[in-house]
């Protein structure tokens, strides 16, 4: 993004269903916070879309209030993490471009946003609403995923976002001015998924070490994912 003489606060955005939030989500947030040098990470749980009422495992998506509460508990000890209920206040479906523009109006243009996304999801960005506008309002931090080669990320950028120059040293695609960068980051994958956690709970198995302890306690107390 264009830099000004005024120091801009850098904030990361991490969206998702978070059903439930797990240690992998927190690991990604911590990694990006440190390696990019962000001031904070804002977790943005998605609202329940009307056209998607269940997961691939057949379980209904948990209510927003439960998912939001689990996030609050998960980040309680992280001073640089916060959670937003923005998408719950908007009519679904919630699109990233709309959510980001609302955040900018709230946070102010002095804030520089970094949209955190897995390489698997980024490869499908051309299916998103007004996706070509996104670099006008955010930088992208693309997290590598096994089975998704970095050259595929570059191919998507070349096809959909012309005019970007690639720096192989920093693995960053940047524009001459006025647009956000695409930053590829590599981190050791954390072997945990929300689908795995829901299945373990349903099967009566332990999830200790997969989610923060307060989240595990909340899941048990509320009887989440048992059917």
C-alpha positions in Angstrom: 0.0 0.0 0.0 1.1 3.6 -0.5 3.1 4.8 2.6 2.6 8.3 4.0 4.8 10.3 6.4 2.3 9.3 9.1 3.0 5.9 10.7 0.2 3.5 9.8 -1.0 0.8 12.3 -0.8 -2.6 10.7 -3.7 -5.0 11.6 -4.1 -8.6 10.4 -7.5 -10.0 9.6 -8.2 -13.7 10.0 -11.7 -14.8 9.0 -13.3 -18.2 9.1 -16.1 -20.3 10.5 -14.1 -21.2 13.6 -16.3 -24.1 14.5 -14.4 -24.5 16.7 -11.4 -22.2 16.9 -8.3 -24.4 17.4 -4.6 -24.2 18.1 -3.8 -24.1 14.4 -5.7 -20.9 14.0 -3.8 -19.4 16.9 -0.5 -20.6 15.5 -1.1 -18.9 12.2 -2.2 -15.7 13.8 0.9 -15.7 16.1 3.2 -16.5 13.1 1.9 -13.7 10.9 1.9 -11.2 13.8 5.6 -11.8 14.4 6.9 -12.2 10.9 5.0 -9.3 9.3 5.4 -7.0 12.4 1.7 -6.3 12.9 0.2 -4.4 15.8 -2.7 -6.9 16.3 -4.8 -9.6 14.7 -8.5 -9.3 14.4 -10.4 -12.6 14.2 -13.6 -12.3 12.2 -16.0 -15.3 12.6 -18.4 -15.7 9.7 -22.1 -15.3 10.2 -24.3 -18.3 9.3 -25.0 -18.1 5.6 -28.6 -19.0 4.6 -27.4 -21.4 1.8 -25.0 -23.3 4.0 -26.6 -24.9 7.0 -24.2 -27.9 7.6 -20.6 -28.9 7.4 -19.3 -31.6 5.1 -19.4 -34.0 8.0 -23.2 -33.5 8.3 -23.2 -31.5 11.5 -25.0 -28.2 11.6 -22.9 -25.1 11.9 -22.8 -24.0 15.5 -24.6 -20.8 16.4 -22.6 -17.6 16.0 -22.8 -16.9 19.8 -21.1 -20.1 20.6 -18.4 -19.6 18.0 -17.8 -16.1 19.1 -17.6 -17.0 22.8 -15.1 -19.8 22.0 -12.9 -17.2 20.2 -13.1 -14.8 23.1 -12.0 -17.6 25.4 -9.2 -18.7 23.1 -7.6 -15.3 22.8 -8.2 -14.1 26.3 -4.5 -14.4 27.2 -3.3 -12.8 23.9 -3.1 -9.0 24.2 -2.5 -8.6 20.5 -5.6 -10.6 19.5 -9.2 -9.3 19.3 -12.4 -10.7 17.9 -15.1 -8.9 15.9 -18.9 -9.6 15.7 -19.2 -7.4 12.6 -20.5 -10.2 10.3 -23.2 -11.2 12.8 -24.6 -7.6 12.5 -24.9 -7.8 8.8 -27.4 -9.6 6.6 -26.0 -12.8 5.1 -24.2 -13.7 3.0 -21.3 -11.7 4.1 -18.7 -11.0 1.5 -15.0 -10.2 2.3 -15.0 -7.0 0.2 -18.0 -5.6 2.1 -16.6 -6.6 5.5 -13.2 -5.0 4.8 -14.8 -1.7 3.6 -16.8 -1.5 6.8 -13.7 -2.1 8.9 -11.8 0.6 7.0 -14.7 3.0 7.7 -14.5 2.1 11.4 -10.7 1.9 11.8 -9.8 4.8 9.6 -7.5 5.1 6.5 -4.5 5.4 8.7 -4.8 1.6 9.3 -3.1 -0.8 7.0 -4.9 -4.1 6.7 -3.3 -7.5 6.1 -5.8 -10.2 5.0 -4.6 -13.7 6.1 -5.6 -16.5 3.8 -4.5 -20.1 3.1 -3.0 -20.9 -0.3 -5.8 -23.4 -0.9 -8.5 -20.7 -0.5 -6.4 -18.1 -2.4 -6.4 -20.3 -5.5 -10.2 -19.9 -5.7 -10.2 -16.1 -5.2 -11.5 -15.5 -8.7 -14.9 -16.9 -7.4 -15.1 -14.1 -4.7 -17.3 -11.1 -5.1 -15.5 -8.1 -6.6 -12.2 -9.9 -6.0 -10.2 -7.6 -8.2 -11.0 -4.7 -5.8 -9.5 -6.4 -2.8 -5.8 -5.3 -3.4 -7.2 -1.7 -3.4 -8.0 -2.1 0.3 -5.8 -4.8 1.8 -2.5 -6.5 1.6 -2.7 -10.3 1.3 -0.7 -12.7 3.5 -0.9 -16.1 1.9 0.0 -19.1 4.0 1.5 -22.0 2.1 -0.3 -25.3 2.3 0.9 -28.8 1.5 -0.1 -29.7 -2.0 -0.4 -26.1 -3.2 2.9 -25.1 -4.8 4.0 -21.5 -4.6 4.1 -21.2 -8.4 0.3 -21.8 -8.4 -0.1 -18.7 -6.2 2.0 -16.7 -8.6 -0.1 -18.0 -11.5 -3.3 -16.8 -9.9 -1.8 -13.4 -9.3 -0.6 -13.0 -12.8 -3.9 -14.1 -14.3 -6.1 -11.9 -12.0 -4.0 -9.0 -10.8 -1.8 -7.7 -13.7 0.9 -5.2 -13.1 2.5 -6.8 -10.1 6.3 -7.5 -9.8 7.6 -10.5 -7.9 10.6 -10.4 -5.5 11.9 -14.0 -5.1 13.9 -13.0 -2.0 10.9 -11.9 0.0 8.4 -13.9 -2.0 6.3 -10.8 -2.3 4.3 -9.5 -5.3 4.1 -5.7 -5.2 2.6 -3.0 -7.3 4.3 0.3 -8.2 1.8 2.3 -6.1 -1.6 2.5 -4.7 -2.3 -1.2 -4.2 -1.6 -3.8 -1.5 1.1 -6.5 -1.8 0.7 -10.3 -1.9 3.1 -11.8 0.6 3.7 -15.6 0.6 4.6 -17.1 4.0 5.7 -20.6 4.9 5.1 -22.1 8.3 5.1 -25.6 9.6 1.6 -27.0 9.2 -0.3 -27.6 12.5 -1.9 -31.0 12.3 -5.4 -30.1 13.5 -8.7 -29.1 11.9 -12.1 -28.2 13.1 -13.6 -31.2 11.3 -11.2 -33.5 13.2 -12.1 -31.9 16.5 -15.9 -32.2 15.9 -15.5 -35.9 15.0 -13.4 -36.6 18.1 -16.0 -35.0 20.4 -18.8 -36.9 18.6 -16.9 -40.1 19.1 -16.2 -39.4 22.8 -12.4 -38.9 22.2 -10.1 -36.4 23.9 -9.3 -33.1 22.2 -6.8 -31.9 24.8 -3.9 -30.1 23.0 -6.0 -29.4 19.9 -7.8 -26.4 21.3 -7.1 -24.0 24.1 -8.1 -25.5 27.5 -10.9 -22.9 28.1 -12.4 -23.8 24.7 -12.3 -27.5 25.5 -14.0 -26.8 28.8 -16.7 -24.7 27.0 -17.3 -27.4 24.4 -17.9 -30.0 27.2 -20.0 -27.7 29.3 -22.3 -26.7 26.4 -22.5 -30.2 24.9 -21.3 -29.0 21.5 -20.6 -31.4 18.6 -22.0 -34.5 20.3 -24.7 -35.0 17.6 
